Amino acid sequence: ELKGESRLFVDSAEVSAWNLLDLGIFYGVTTNPVLLERAGVGCSVESLREMADAAFSLGAREFMCQAWGQTALQMMETGEQLASIDSRVVVKVPLTGPGIQAATALARKGVRVCATGCYAPHQVITAVAAGAEYVAPYLGRMNDAGKDGVEAVAKMQQIVDGMGSRTRVLVASVREVEQMEELAARGCTTFTVSPCIGKALVEEEQTMAAAADFERAAEAMKGVGKKQIGFAL
């Protein structure tokens, strides 16, 4: 399989940013209540239903949105409502005590779960035990807190592999493409990135210059006939 285990997501609630899906390399879209707030989008099941429909119409294969509630029961209820939108919806649940309880219950009911807000390797053990399909560490925020985010995430991937789990480590809060390079080289396959990082993945300066030179040469040589380049007829 040429794509290996790779999955890339666009991390934005701005529908205008989802044009990155046109590239064909992004598997889906991830959101959370903070991103909804920034985009001025209501945090309701109906609003997220509309967003999921829009994402799928643009080619997303998965759409992630977060359950909310002060208690495990409340998160379970909103999580089930979100899951009912479409089988391609993955419900994000925070790795708090109530969140873990909700994640475990939802997973037992067949709801696809992403355990989110992961800041320490031991939390991956919890996510795996809960039956989460994804666990999302916040790389940039770990670095902001004085941790070595790359090392921590690499260890999380080792834990998943060591436990023989199919849970995906969904690396979030990526600030630089170089962080993706390092983690991909160390076995991480799944990333969700902001629109600016998504664009940076396909805008390498030297490649763009080379492509422009190829086009210039192609245009210059369009009028050259067979005799001028020595073809025997």
C-alpha positions as CSV (number, residue, x, y, z in Angstrom):
1,E,0.0,0.0,0.0
2,L,1.7,3.2,-1.2
3,K,0.0,5.4,1.3
4,G,1.1,3.2,4.2
5,E,-0.8,4.0,7.4
6,S,-0.7,7.8,6.8
7,R,-3.7,10.0,7.7
8,L,-3.6,13.8,7.5
9,F,-6.5,16.0,8.7
10,V,-7.3,19.7,8.4
11,D,-7.7,21.2,11.9
12,S,-10.2,24.0,11.4
13,A,-13.8,25.0,11.8
14,E,-13.4,27.6,9.0
15,V,-15.1,26.0,6.0
16,S,-13.1,28.2,3.7
17,A,-10.0,26.4,4.9
18,W,-11.3,23.1,3.8
19,N,-10.3,23.8,0.2
20,L,-7.1,21.9,1.3
21,L,-9.2,18.8,0.8
22,D,-8.9,19.4,-2.9
23,L,-5.3,18.4,-2.7
24,G,-6.4,14.8,-2.1
25,I,-3.8,14.1,0.6
26,F,-6.1,15.0,3.6
27,Y,-8.3,12.3,5.1
28,G,-10.7,14.5,6.9
29,V,-11.4,17.4,9.2
30,T,-11.0,17.9,12.9
31,T,-12.8,20.5,15.1
32,N,-13.3,21.3,18.8
33,P,-15.3,23.9,20.7
34,V,-12.4,26.4,20.8
35,L,-12.1,26.2,17.0
36,L,-15.9,26.6,16.7
37,E,-15.7,29.7,18.9
38,R,-12.9,31.2,16.7
39,A,-14.9,30.6,13.6
40,G,-18.1,31.9,15.1
41,V,-19.9,28.6,14.6
42,G,-22.5,27.4,17.2
43,C,-21.7,24.5,19.4
44,S,-24.8,22.4,18.8
45,V,-25.6,19.0,17.3
46,E,-27.5,20.7,14.4
47,S,-24.6,23.1,13.7
48,L,-22.1,20.2,13.6
49,R,-24.4,18.2,11.5
50,E,-24.3,20.9,8.9
51,M,-20.5,21.1,9.2
52,A,-20.1,17.4,8.8
53,D,-22.3,17.4,5.7
54,A,-20.2,20.2,4.2
55,A,-17.0,18.4,5.0
56,F,-18.2,15.1,3.4
57,S,-19.4,16.9,0.3
58,L,-15.9,18.3,-0.1
59,G,-14.4,14.8,0.0
60,A,-13.6,14.3,3.7
61,R,-13.6,10.7,4.7
62,E,-14.0,11.5,8.4
63,F,-15.2,14.4,10.5
64,M,-14.2,14.8,14.2
65,C,-16.2,16.9,16.6
66,Q,-16.1,17.1,20.4
67,A,-18.7,16.0,22.9
68,W,-19.4,18.5,25.7
69,G,-20.9,18.3,29.2
70,Q,-19.8,18.7,32.9
71,T,-20.4,15.0,33.7
72,A,-19.7,11.7,32.1
73,L,-23.5,11.2,31.4
74,Q,-23.8,14.6,29.7
75,M,-20.8,13.8,27.5
76,M,-22.2,10.4,26.7
77,E,-25.5,11.9,25.7
78,T,-24.0,14.5,23.4
79,G,-21.5,12.0,22.1
80,E,-24.2,9.6,21.0
81,Q,-26.1,12.5,19.3
82,L,-23.0,13.5,17.4
83,A,-22.3,9.9,16.4
84,S,-25.8,9.5,15.0
85,I,-25.0,12.2,12.4
86,D,-23.0,9.8,10.2
87,S,-20.9,6.7,10.6
88,R,-17.9,8.8,9.4
89,V,-18.2,11.0,12.5
90,V,-15.6,10.5,15.2
91,V,-16.5,11.8,18.6
92,K,-13.7,13.6,20.6
93,V,-13.8,13.2,24.4
94,P,-11.3,14.8,26.8
95,L,-9.0,12.6,28.9
96,T,-10.4,13.7,32.2
97,G,-12.0,11.3,34.7
98,P,-15.6,11.9,33.4
99,G,-14.3,12.0,29.8
100,I,-12.6,8.6,30.2
101,Q,-15.8,7.2,31.7
102,A,-17.8,8.6,28.8
103,A,-15.2,7.4,26.2
104,T,-15.3,3.9,27.5
105,A,-19.1,3.7,27.5
106,L,-19.3,5.3,24.0
107,A,-16.7,2.9,22.6
108,R,-18.7,-0.1,24.1
109,K,-21.7,1.1,22.1
110,G,-19.8,1.2,18.9
111,V,-19.2,5.0,18.8
112,R,-15.9,5.9,17.2
113,V,-13.9,7.9,19.8
114,C,-10.9,10.2,19.8
115,A,-9.5,10.7,23.3
116,T,-8.3,14.3,23.2
117,G,-6.2,16.7,25.3
118,C,-3.4,14.2,25.8
119,Y,-0.3,15.8,27.5
120,A,1.6,12.8,29.0
121,P,2.5,9.4,27.7
122,H,0.7,7.5,30.4
123,Q,-2.6,9.0,29.2
124,V,-2.2,6.9,26.0
125,I,-2.4,3.8,28.1
126,T,-5.8,5.1,29.4
127,A,-7.0,5.9,25.8
128,V,-6.1,2.4,24.6
129,A,-7.8,0.8,27.6
130,A,-10.9,2.8,26.9
131,G,-11.0,1.5,23.3
132,A,-10.4,4.9,21.6
133,E,-9.8,4.8,17.9
134,Y,-7.5,7.9,18.2
135,V,-5.6,9.6,20.9
136,A,-4.7,13.3,20.3
137,P,-1.6,14.7,22.0
138,Y,-1.1,18.5,21.7
139,L,2.5,18.8,20.6
140,G,2.8,22.6,20.6
141,R,1.1,23.1,23.9
142,M,3.4,20.5,25.5
143,N,6.4,22.5,24.3
144,D,4.8,25.7,25.6
145,A,4.6,24.0,29.0
146,G,8.3,23.3,29.0
147,K,8.1,19.6,27.9
148,D,9.9,18.0,25.1
149,G,6.8,17.5,22.9
150,V,8.5,15.5,20.2
151,E,10.0,13.0,22.6
152,A,6.7,12.7,24.5
153,V,4.7,12.0,21.3
154,A,7.4,9.5,20.1
155,K,7.0,7.7,23.4
156,M,3.2,7.7,23.0
157,Q,3.6,6.0,19.6
158,Q,5.9,3.4,21.2
159,I,3.3,2.7,23.9
160,V,0.6,2.1,21.3
161,D,2.9,-0.2,19.3
162,G,4.1,-2.0,22.5
163,M,0.5,-2.6,23.6
164,G,-0.3,-4.1,20.3
165,S,-3.1,-1.6,19.8
166,R,-4.6,-0.2,16.6
167,T,-5.3,3.2,18.3
168,R,-3.8,6.0,16.2
169,V,-1.7,8.7,17.8
170,L,-3.3,11.8,16.2
171,V,-0.6,14.5,16.6
172,A,-2.3,17.9,17.0
173,S,-1.1,21.4,17.8
174,V,1.7,21.1,15.2
175,R,3.6,24.4,14.9
176,E,6.3,23.5,12.3
177,V,6.5,21.0,9.4
178,E,9.9,19.9,10.8
179,Q,8.1,18.5,13.8
180,M,6.1,16.3,11.5
181,E,9.3,15.2,9.7
182,E,10.8,14.1,13.0
183,L,7.8,12.3,14.2
184,A,7.0,10.6,10.9
185,A,10.5,9.3,10.8
186,R,9.9,7.8,14.3
187,G,6.7,6.0,13.4
188,C,3.9,8.5,13.7
189,T,1.4,8.3,10.9
190,T,-1.5,10.5,11.8
191,F,-1.5,14.3,12.0
192,T,-4.0,17.1,12.2
193,V,-2.7,20.5,11.1
194,S,-3.8,24.1,10.8
195,P,-4.4,25.5,7.4
196,C,-1.1,27.4,7.5
197,I,0.8,24.1,8.2
198,G,-1.2,22.4,5.5
199,K,-0.1,24.9,3.0
200,A,3.5,24.7,4.1
201,L,3.4,21.0,3.3
202,V,3.0,21.8,-0.4
203,E,4.9,25.1,-0.7
204,E,8.6,24.2,-0.6
205,E,10.4,27.2,-2.1
206,Q,12.9,25.2,-4.2
207,T,10.3,22.9,-5.6
208,M,8.1,25.8,-6.6
209,A,11.1,27.4,-8.3
210,A,11.9,24.2,-10.2
211,A,8.3,23.8,-11.3
212,A,8.2,27.3,-12.6
213,D,11.4,26.6,-14.6
214,F,9.9,23.5,-16.0
215,E,6.8,25.4,-17.2
216,R,9.0,28.2,-18.6
217,A,11.0,25.6,-20.6
218,A,7.9,23.8,-21.8
219,E,6.3,27.1,-23.0
220,A,9.5,28.1,-24.8
221,M,9.8,24.7,-26.6
222,K,6.2,24.4,-27.7
223,G,6.9,25.7,-31.2
224,V,9.9,23.4,-31.9
225,G,9.1,20.9,-34.7
226,K,10.4,17.4,-35.2
227,K,13.0,18.4,-37.9
228,Q,14.5,21.0,-35.5
229,I,15.3,18.4,-32.9
230,G,16.7,15.9,-35.4
231,F,14.0,13.2,-35.5
232,A,14.4,10.8,-38.4
233,L,11.1,10.5,-40.4
